[in-house]
Amino acid sequence: MIDLSKMTTEMVNPRTQTLSAMSIREAIEVMNQENINAVKCIEDQYDMIEKVINITSDVLEQGGRIIYMGAGTSGRIGLLDAVECPPTFGVDYDTVVGLIAGGENAFVKAVEGAEDSKDFGKTDLIDHHLTNKDVVIGIAASGRTPYVIGGLEYAQSIGAKTCAIVCNKNSEIKKVCPFTIEVEPGPEVLTGSTRLKAGTATKLVCNMISTISMIRIGKIYKNYMVDVKMSNEKLVTRGTNIVCSVTGCDSETAKAALDKSNGGVRIAIVMILLNCDKETACAALENVHGRIQDLVG
């Protein structure tokens, strides 16, 4: 039997011991109050989050990948963050990858026992052709999931970078992986249901890792998604509006530049700001590693 007694995510929350007897309004209020802890608990992990983002952004700069891996809710959160990166930041679908114990089908239907095997974690990384250019980020609310530990150990054995996000202090994963972010939101409203506060805290950290890493490699200018993929009508409008907002041009000028840049928002911005053609804009961006900030301030 696994001893869960020291894991705060498994402890009984004294504020919600009468949860089943609460009115709807009372339950709403207590859940929202508890959710505040999911945000506040991140504050004492700023230093470690910064270290992790330095690793992930360096990996991306060198052409490597970020690979999240987890089981259950933790795996789903990694997948959610990964699949949003291509449309948001214009990266390839294999730049940020999400692995879940039991495979992609486990996203919608639990695969029992998949998280209990270290070998499954190793095998999934082998199947995704992990190299020493990549970084693996293990996600486990408990901090002890064998699937995640197996993946981290394999990654380290081939020289890949490793980081982790857990929701309990002094975890087994921390012993394996020094760059572990330990957010501890405390006992869940519903005892042991880590899809709640632990899941929220984990998602917030993943948001920070992916977004700030993309800032570091030039995918964001000011607070605009300058590499957004204009794959539908809403995103075409958003891309046009971004060009207008950044450059101060009118929509017709923005649309013309976007046509000439084949829908490249970042390129269109530079074309307008420097009053140049696409080739000149691309060359200028290449000289500053794609960072508009370094090119025009």
C-alpha positions as CSV (number, residue, x, y, z in Angstrom):
1,M,0.0,0.0,0.0
2,I,1.1,3.5,-0.8
3,D,1.3,5.9,2.2
4,L,-0.6,9.0,1.2
5,S,-1.0,10.4,4.6
6,K,1.8,13.0,4.3
7,M,0.6,14.3,0.9
8,T,-1.4,17.5,1.4
9,T,-3.4,16.8,-1.8
10,E,-4.8,13.7,0.0
11,M,-5.6,15.3,3.3
12,V,-9.1,16.3,4.5
13,N,-9.9,19.9,4.1
14,P,-11.4,21.1,7.5
15,R,-13.2,23.9,5.7
16,T,-15.3,21.5,3.6
17,Q,-16.1,18.6,5.9
18,T,-19.8,19.7,5.6
19,L,-19.6,20.1,1.9
20,S,-22.5,17.6,1.1
21,A,-24.8,19.6,3.5
22,M,-23.9,23.1,2.1
23,S,-26.3,25.1,0.0
24,I,-25.3,25.7,-3.6
25,R,-24.3,29.3,-2.7
26,E,-22.2,28.1,0.2
27,A,-20.4,25.6,-1.9
28,I,-19.8,28.1,-4.6
29,E,-18.3,30.5,-2.1
30,V,-16.1,28.0,-0.4
31,M,-14.8,26.6,-3.7
32,N,-13.9,30.0,-4.9
33,Q,-12.2,30.9,-1.7
34,E,-10.2,27.7,-1.8
35,N,-9.2,28.4,-5.4
36,I,-7.4,31.5,-4.3
37,N,-4.9,29.1,-2.7
38,A,-4.2,27.6,-6.1
39,V,-3.0,31.1,-7.2
40,K,-1.2,32.2,-4.0
41,C,0.8,29.0,-3.6
42,I,2.7,29.7,-6.8
43,E,4.3,32.8,-5.3
44,D,7.0,31.0,-3.3
45,Q,8.0,29.1,-6.4
46,Y,8.9,32.1,-8.6
47,D,12.6,31.4,-8.4
48,M,12.2,27.8,-9.5
49,I,9.8,28.7,-12.2
50,E,12.3,31.2,-13.5
51,K,15.0,28.5,-13.6
52,V,12.7,26.2,-15.5
53,I,11.8,28.9,-18.1
54,N,15.5,29.6,-18.6
55,I,15.9,25.9,-19.5
56,T,12.9,25.7,-21.7
57,S,13.6,28.8,-23.6
58,D,17.2,27.8,-24.2
59,V,16.0,24.4,-25.5
60,L,13.6,26.1,-27.9
61,E,16.4,28.5,-29.1
62,Q,18.6,25.5,-29.9
63,G,15.8,23.8,-31.9
64,G,14.8,21.3,-29.2
65,R,11.3,20.4,-27.9
66,I,9.4,20.8,-24.7
67,I,7.7,17.5,-23.8
68,Y,5.2,17.4,-21.0
69,M,4.3,14.1,-19.5
70,G,1.8,13.0,-16.9
71,A,-1.1,10.7,-16.0
72,G,-4.8,11.5,-15.6
73,T,-5.5,15.2,-15.0
74,S,-1.8,16.1,-15.0
75,G,-1.3,14.5,-18.5
76,R,-4.4,16.3,-19.8
77,I,-3.2,19.6,-18.6
78,G,0.2,19.1,-20.3
79,L,-1.7,18.2,-23.5
80,L,-3.9,21.2,-23.3
81,D,-1.0,23.5,-23.0
82,A,0.9,21.7,-25.9
83,V,-1.9,21.8,-28.4
84,E,-2.6,25.5,-27.9
85,C,1.0,26.4,-28.8
86,P,0.9,26.0,-32.6
87,P,-2.1,28.3,-33.3
88,T,-1.1,30.8,-30.6
89,F,2.6,31.1,-31.3
90,G,3.0,29.7,-34.8
91,V,5.3,26.8,-33.8
92,D,5.2,23.3,-35.3
93,Y,3.0,20.7,-33.6
94,D,6.1,18.8,-32.4
95,T,7.7,21.8,-30.8
96,V,5.6,21.4,-27.6
97,V,4.4,17.9,-27.0
98,G,2.0,16.5,-24.4
99,L,2.2,12.8,-23.4
100,I,-0.4,11.1,-21.2
101,A,-0.1,7.7,-19.6
102,G,-2.2,5.3,-21.7
103,G,-1.9,7.3,-24.9
104,E,-4.1,9.9,-26.5
105,N,-7.2,7.9,-25.9
106,A,-6.6,8.4,-22.1
107,F,-7.4,12.0,-22.6
108,V,-11.2,11.2,-22.7
109,K,-11.3,7.8,-21.1
110,A,-9.1,6.7,-18.2
111,V,-6.7,3.8,-18.9
112,E,-6.4,2.0,-15.6
113,G,-2.9,1.1,-14.4
114,A,-1.1,3.1,-17.1
115,E,0.4,5.5,-14.6
116,D,1.9,2.7,-12.5
117,S,4.6,1.7,-14.9
118,K,8.0,3.4,-15.2
119,D,8.6,1.5,-18.4
120,F,5.6,3.1,-20.0
121,G,7.1,6.5,-19.4
122,K,10.4,5.4,-20.9
123,T,8.7,3.8,-23.9
124,D,6.6,6.8,-24.7
125,L,9.7,9.0,-24.9
126,I,11.5,6.5,-27.0
127,D,8.5,6.4,-29.4
128,H,8.6,10.2,-29.6
129,H,12.3,10.1,-30.5
130,L,13.5,12.0,-27.4
131,T,17.0,13.5,-27.9
132,N,19.5,15.3,-25.7
133,K,18.3,18.6,-27.3
134,D,14.9,18.3,-25.7
135,V,13.5,19.0,-22.2
136,V,11.0,16.7,-20.5
137,I,8.6,18.3,-17.9
138,G,7.1,15.7,-15.7
139,I,3.7,16.7,-14.2
140,A,2.3,14.8,-11.1
141,A,0.1,16.3,-8.4
142,S,1.2,13.6,-6.0
143,G,4.9,13.9,-6.9
144,R,5.3,10.2,-7.1
145,T,3.7,8.9,-10.3
146,P,5.9,6.0,-11.7
147,Y,5.1,6.8,-15.3
148,V,6.5,10.3,-14.8
149,I,9.5,9.1,-12.8
150,G,10.4,6.5,-15.4
151,G,10.2,9.1,-18.1
152,L,12.4,11.6,-16.2
153,E,15.0,8.9,-15.4
154,Y,15.2,7.8,-19.0
155,A,15.5,11.4,-20.2
156,Q,18.4,12.0,-17.8
157,S,20.1,8.8,-19.0
158,I,20.4,10.2,-22.6
159,G,21.3,13.7,-21.5
160,A,18.0,15.5,-22.1
161,K,17.1,18.3,-19.7
162,T,14.4,17.5,-17.1
163,C,12.0,19.6,-15.0
164,A,8.8,18.8,-13.1
165,I,5.7,20.3,-11.6
166,V,4.2,18.7,-8.5
167,C,1.7,19.7,-5.8
168,N,3.3,18.3,-2.7
169,K,6.6,19.3,-1.0
170,N,9.5,16.9,-0.6
171,S,8.3,14.5,-3.3
172,E,9.9,11.5,-4.8
173,I,10.1,13.4,-8.1
174,K,12.0,16.2,-6.4
175,K,14.6,13.6,-5.4
176,V,15.0,12.5,-9.1
177,C,14.7,16.0,-10.7
178,P,16.3,19.0,-9.0
179,F,14.4,21.5,-11.2
180,T,11.0,20.6,-9.7
181,I,8.4,23.3,-9.2
182,E,6.6,22.5,-5.9
183,V,3.3,24.3,-5.8
184,E,1.2,23.3,-2.8
185,P,-2.4,24.5,-2.9
186,G,-3.3,22.3,0.1
187,P,-6.1,19.8,0.8
188,E,-8.7,19.7,-1.9
189,V,-12.3,20.8,-1.5
190,L,-13.2,17.3,-2.4
191,T,-10.7,15.1,-0.6
192,G,-8.1,13.7,-3.0
193,S,-9.7,15.2,-6.2
194,T,-6.6,16.8,-7.7
195,R,-8.4,17.9,-10.8
196,L,-9.5,20.9,-8.6
197,K,-6.9,23.2,-6.9
198,A,-3.9,21.1,-7.8
199,G,-5.1,21.0,-11.5
200,T,-5.6,24.8,-11.4
201,A,-2.2,25.5,-10.0
202,T,-0.6,23.2,-12.5
203,K,-2.3,24.8,-15.4
204,L,-1.3,28.2,-14.3
205,V,2.4,27.2,-14.1
206,C,2.2,25.5,-17.6
207,N,0.7,28.8,-18.9
208,M,3.7,30.6,-17.5
209,I,6.3,28.2,-18.9
210,S,4.9,28.1,-22.4
211,T,4.0,31.8,-22.7
212,I,7.2,33.2,-21.3
213,S,9.4,30.7,-23.2
214,M,7.7,31.9,-26.4
215,I,8.4,35.5,-25.4
216,R,12.1,34.7,-25.0
217,I,12.3,33.3,-28.6
218,G,10.5,36.2,-30.2
219,K,7.0,34.8,-30.6
220,I,5.5,37.8,-28.8
221,Y,6.0,41.5,-29.2
222,K,4.7,43.8,-26.5
223,N,1.7,41.7,-25.5
224,Y,0.7,40.7,-29.0
225,M,0.8,37.2,-30.5
226,V,2.8,38.2,-33.5
227,D,3.1,34.6,-34.9
228,V,-0.5,33.7,-34.5
229,K,-1.7,31.4,-37.3
230,M,-4.6,32.9,-39.0
231,S,-6.4,29.7,-39.5
232,N,-10.0,30.9,-39.2
233,E,-12.1,34.1,-39.7
234,K,-11.6,35.2,-36.1
235,L,-7.9,34.7,-36.2
236,V,-7.6,36.6,-39.5
237,T,-9.3,39.5,-37.9
238,R,-7.1,39.2,-34.8
239,G,-4.0,39.1,-37.0
240,T,-5.1,42.1,-38.9
241,N,-5.9,44.0,-35.7
242,I,-2.4,43.1,-34.3
243,V,-0.7,44.6,-37.3
244,C,-2.8,47.7,-37.1
245,S,-2.2,48.1,-33.3
246,V,1.6,47.6,-33.5
247,T,2.3,49.8,-36.5
248,G,-0.5,52.3,-36.3
249,C,-1.6,51.6,-39.9
250,D,-5.1,51.2,-41.3
251,S,-6.7,47.9,-42.0
252,E,-6.2,48.1,-45.7
253,T,-2.4,48.6,-45.3
254,A,-2.3,45.7,-42.8
255,K,-4.2,43.4,-45.1
256,A,-1.9,44.3,-48.0
257,A,1.2,43.5,-45.9
258,L,-0.3,40.3,-44.7
259,D,-1.0,39.2,-48.3
260,K,2.6,39.9,-49.3
261,S,3.9,38.1,-46.2
262,N,1.7,35.0,-46.8
263,G,-0.1,35.6,-43.6
264,G,3.0,36.2,-41.5
265,V,1.9,38.7,-38.9
266,R,5.5,39.3,-37.6
267,I,6.9,39.8,-41.1
268,A,4.0,42.1,-42.0
269,I,4.7,44.3,-39.0
270,V,8.4,44.6,-39.9
271,M,7.6,45.3,-43.5
272,I,5.4,48.2,-42.4
273,L,7.7,49.6,-39.7
274,L,10.8,49.4,-41.9
275,N,8.9,50.2,-45.1
276,C,10.5,47.3,-46.8
277,D,9.7,44.1,-48.8
278,K,9.2,40.6,-47.4
279,E,12.7,39.5,-48.1
280,T,14.3,42.4,-46.4
281,A,12.0,42.0,-43.4
282,C,12.9,38.3,-43.1
283,A,16.6,39.1,-43.3
284,A,16.3,41.8,-40.6
285,L,14.4,39.4,-38.3
286,E,16.9,36.7,-38.8
287,N,19.7,39.0,-37.7
288,V,17.9,39.5,-34.3
289,H,16.8,35.9,-33.9
290,G,13.2,36.9,-34.8
291,R,12.7,39.4,-32.0
292,I,10.9,42.5,-33.1
293,Q,11.8,44.0,-29.8
294,D,15.5,43.9,-30.6
295,L,14.8,45.3,-34.1
296,V,12.6,48.3,-33.5
297,G,12.5,48.6,-29.7
